[in-house]
C-alpha cells in the first residue's frame, strides 16, 4: 500500500482561525469531516491531507466565503514552523524560493513547487493541486497567499502580482478580491504561477517578521511525511490519539479501504491494530513522562486510555517497567 498523503496540522489551524475571525463555526466543519479539534494544538503534527482539503472546501461552500483560502493564508510565512523560519532567514529572494521549493515536502507529502524563468520575468509555480473543485480552490488560494508573502519579503509588503495563472476556474466573486483585482489572471491553467521581475531574485530579504525565529539546527532537516503506508499511518495516529479513542473504522476511512482489508494488511505485516496503537501511545507517552509536572492519570486520559490501569499495563508490556518506574529512572538519570 502507498503512503497516506499527509500535511501539517498548522494549515487546518490557519483555516480554523480564519473562520473564527469571520464569525463562522469552525468546530462544526471540523466535526463534519471527522477531524479532531485536538490536532490543532500540535501544529507540527501530520494529518491526512484529504481531511484538511475537505474541511476547507466544506467551510467555504457552507459559509459562502469564496476567498476563505486567502484569509487563512494571511498567517505570516515565518509562523510556519521550521519551514517558515528557513524561508525568511534566507539571504536573498532566490535562496528563499529555493528553500521554499525544497522544504515544502516536509509540510505536505505531495507538494510540488518550482522556479521558472522567462526572459526578464520569473515564475514562482505550484504543480497540480489535489481535491475536488471546491477543495482545490481554497487550497490554491492559501498557497497563492503564502507564495505572495514570500515574494514580498524582497519586493516589499505592498507588492501585488500583475500576472497570475490559476488552476481554479473563475469562481463567482474571485476575480474581484483585492489581491487579484489588478492582475491579469488566467484561470483554468494546469499549474499555479505568479510572475515577478527576475531582477528581484538577487534582492536581500527586508525583514524576518516579529514572530519568526531562527531554526535551532541550521544543518538539520525537519521531520518529513513518511514515504510508506505504515510510517504515514503512525504519524497520523500520533496526531489523532490526543483527541481520544481512535477506532479502526476511523483509520480505515482515512486510508480509503474497508476495515477487513486494513486488518488483512496488518496481518501481512505481522501486526494488529491494537498493538500498533499501543506502540504509538507508548512513543507519545515518553516525553510526557519526562515532565514531572504532568500527572499519570492525565497522561493516560490524554492518550485515549479509558483507565490509567490500562495505560500502565500497556506501557509495562512494551517498556518492561511501569510508567512510574520509567519516570523515576529518567528523572534520576544525569543529563
N, C-alpha and C positions, 0 to 999 in steps of 0.2 A: 504494500500500500504506500502511496505517496504521502509526503509530509502535509500536514494541515497548513493552509495559508494563515500566517499569524501577523498581528500588528500590535504595536504598543498600546496599552490601555490609556495612555495620555491623550490619544486622539478622541476616544469616546468621552473622556473628561472634558475636552475642549468643546465638543458639541453640547454636552450637558450644561456647561457653564453658559454657553451662548443662549440656549433655550431658557435657562433661568433668568438671564438678563432681559430676554424678550418677553418674559411673563408666561412662558409655556411650561407644561408639566413634564419635565424631563424624565421623572421617575416612571410615569405611565408608559412612555415609549420604551424605556429600558425593560420594564416588565413584559411588555408585549413581544419583544424579541428574545426574551428569556436571557437577558444579560444582567447578572447580579450587580446591584449598586456598589457592593464592596470592592469590585475590581477597580473602581475609580480611585480608591485610596492608595493603590500601588501603581503609579503611572508608568514605571519601567517594566511592569509585568506584561505578559503576552496574552492576547485574547484572539479568538477566531475572527479572521477578517470579515467573514460574511455577517457576523453579529454586529460589527461596527457599521458596515455599509447598510444593513437592514435598519439599524437604529437611526442613522442619518436620513435615509430615504423616507422611512415611515414618518419621522418627525416633521420633515419638510412638507410632505404631502398633507399630513393631518392638520398642520397649522397654517398652510398656505404661504409659508416663508420661502419663497423661491430661491433666495440667496443665502440660505442658512449656512452653507459651507463657507461663505465669505466672512460671516460673523464669527464662526468658530475659528477661522484661520487668523483672527486678529491676535492670537496668543503670540508674543514675541518669539522670534527664532531662538534666541538664547535660552528660553524656558523649556526647550525640547530636550532636556536631559543632556547626556554627554554628546549626543549627535549635534544638538544646537550649539553647545559650547565649542566644539571643534570647528563648526562653520564660522561663528562670529569671531573667533580668535585667529582665523587665517589672516595672513599679512596682506593679501590682495584679493580682488574680486575673483580673478581666475582661480586662485587656490581655494577660495570659499566655495565656488561652484564645483570644482573637482572633488572637494571634501564632501559636499552635499551628495553628489552623484555616487561616490564610493561608499559612503556610510549609510545611505538610505536603506539598504537591505538589512541593516541592523534594526531598523524601525518597522519595516514591512517586508516580508519574505519575497514578495513579487515586485518590489519597486524597480523601476527601470527609468533612470534619469540620465541625460547626456547633454553635452555641449556641442553645437554645430556652428560652423562659420559660413557666411555667405557675403563675400565682398567686405564692405565696411560695416556689415551687420553681423551680429552673433545671435544664435537662438538657444535659449535655455529650454530643454524639452523633457517631456514625460511620455513614455510609451503608453500603449493601450491600458485602460483602466477597467477593472472587473466590475461586475454587478449589473443589476437591472438599470434601465434608463434613469429612473428616479434616484437610485443609489449612486450611479456613476456621476450624475450631475452634481450632487453635493460633495462627493469625494474630489471631483475635479476642481470645484470652486475652492475647497480647502487647500488643496495642493497648489493651485494658482496663487492664492494669497501667501502661502509660505515661500513660494519661489519669488514673488514680487518683493516680499520683505527682504529676502537675501540680496536681490539686486539693489535695493535701497540702501544697503549697508555701505555701498560705494557711491551710488548715484544721488543719494540724499533722501530724507524721509518723505518728501512730497513727490518723488518721481512717479510718473504714471506711464504705463505702456502705451505705445501708439499703434502697435501691430500685434495681434493675437491670433492664434489658431486654437480652437477648442474642439474637443471631441463631442461635446454636447450639441444638441440641436438648439435652435433659437427659442428657448422656453419663454413663455409669457413674462414680460417684465424684466428679463435677464439683461437684455441689451441696454436697459435704462439705468442700471445700477452705476454708481459714481465711478467705480474702477474701470468699467468697460465703456462708459459713455463717449469718451474722447478717442477711443481706439478703433482702428479698422479691424473688426473681428470677423474671422472666417469660421463659421460653425460647421459641424459635421466632419471635421478632419480626423485622420487616423491617429494623430498624436496631439498632445497639448504643447504649444510652443509660445514663448514670449520673446519678441525681438527687442534688441537693445544695441546701442552703438558698440562696436567691438573695441573702441578705444577705452571703454570703461574697464576692460579686463585687467589692465595693469594698475588700476587705481587702488590705493590703500583703503581699507575699511575705515569708516568715520567714527565708529564707536561700538562698544560691545553691549550697551544697554545696561540699565541699572541692576537687572536681576541675573545677568549672565555671570557664570563662574568658570574659571579655568578648570579644565578636566584634570583629575588628580594624577593620572599617569599618561603623559604625552605619548609615550611609546606603546601604550596598551591598546586594546581594542574592546569595544562594547560587546557584551554577550549578544549573539545573533540568534534569530529564529532557527530552530533545529532543522536539519535537512532530511530527516527521516520521520516516519509516522509516529513511532513510539516516543522519540525525543520531543516532537512537537506536541504530542498529547500530554506528556509530562509537564511541559511548560504551561499549557492551558490549565491543567489541574492545579498547578501552583497558584494561578490567579484565581481560580474558582473556589478553592476549598475554604477561603475566608468567608464566603457567602453562605456557609452551612453545608448541609449534606449535598453531595454531588452524585446523583444516581447514574447508573449505567445507561439508562434511557436518555438522559441529557447528553452523555458523552457520545452515544450512537447518533443522536440527532446532529451534534456538532460535526461528527465525522461523515455524515451523509450516508450512513449504512444502517442496516437493521441490527437490533440487539443480538440476534443469533449470529449474524455474520461477524460482529465485533467480538463476541465470545469465541468464535472459531479462530479468529486471527490471534487472540490472546493465547489460546491453546497451542497454536502452531509455534508461538514464541516461548512456550513453557511458562506462561503467566496466567494469572487470574485478575479480574478487575479489582477485587477487594485487596489482593496482595499489592497491586500497583498503587492503589490509593493509599494504603498504609505506608508504602515507601515514600511517596510524595509528602505525606503528612510528617513522616519522620524527618525528612530533609528540611521541611519548613519549621519543625519544632526546634531544631538545634540553635539557631540564632535567638529564638525566644527564651530558651532555657539559659542561655548565656547572659541574659538580662535578669538579675536577681530581683528587680522591682516588679516583675510580672508574676502573678500568682499561677500556680499549677492548674487550678480549676479554669482560670481564664484562658490559658493556653489550650486546654482540652476542648473547651467550647468554641474557641476561636478557630480551631482546626476542623470543626464539624463533628466531633465526637459527642454522643448524647450523654455520656457518663465519663467522669475523669478516670474511673477504673478501667474502662475500655481503652482509653488513651495509654494508661500505664502498662497494660498487658501488651498492646501492640508495640509500644516503644521497647519494652524489655525483650520482646521476641526478635527485634532487629539489632538492638544495641547490647544485649546481654546484661544490662543493668536497668534499674528503674529510672524514670525521669529525674527523681530527686537525687539519686546517687550520681547520675550523669552530671547534673548541675553542680553538685558538691565537688566532683573531680575537676570539672572545667574551671570553676571559680578558684580552686586551690592551686591550679597549675600556674607556675610563673610564666609571664608573657615575655 
